[in-house]
Amino acid sequence: MDARRHAGVYERAGVRAEVLLTGEGLRLRQTLTGPLAELAPDPTQEYDLVPVSDSLFAFLAPESRTWTPVTFYTLPTGEPYVHYGVRAAPKVA
């Protein structure tokens, strides 16, 4: 599977998600932005993404007992998105 196409920066209100290509695969760096960032002791978290399929990955946060699915998709008009945590974010870079 070629996960390079998913690498990049995705952003929505309150969250900036960077999908990084590492030697082991993809890594998600999530940074809270805006007023939410001021409430968190550490506004940046990182998670290794485990591939499930070409466009579906998952991560297990240390404080969680369940995996979080991360879905990459493209709108019919061509814009790439990532969806996780019940929210979607467009690719901005």
Secondary structure, DSSP 8 states (H G I E B T S, - for coil): --GGGG-EEEEETTEEEEEEEETTEEEEEEEE-THHHHH-SS-EEEEEEEESSSSEEEE--TT-SS-EEEEEEE-TTS-EEEEETTEEEEB--
